[in-house]
């Protein structure tokens, strides 16, 4: 289960929580049956703690919320999208290192 500071995103609230957010937002597209998704879950939890107050980090279960992944052409999971000002400014596909994910977040925060 996700840490307390990892937000749960949904199709219904995606525009409010992500697109209209004033913060940089990292969305982890995942599913319970996905091994690589489970492998990076602790990294997502750590980053949520480390970036608390600077960025919003959360997960969107693709099995329970098929609309948003379809809108963004998500074909493989885990896929991580970084949003800023409602636009995708970074994308990582597959299990990634904490350093690579942090690099995408830092780049979005600095721009």
Buried (B, 14 or more C-beta within 10 A) or exposed (E): EBBEBBBEBBBEEBEEBBEEBEBBBBBBBBBEEBEBBBEBBEBBBBBBEBBEEEBBBBBBBBEEBEEBBEEBEBEEBBBBBBBBEEEEBBEBBEBBEBEEBBBBBBBBBEE
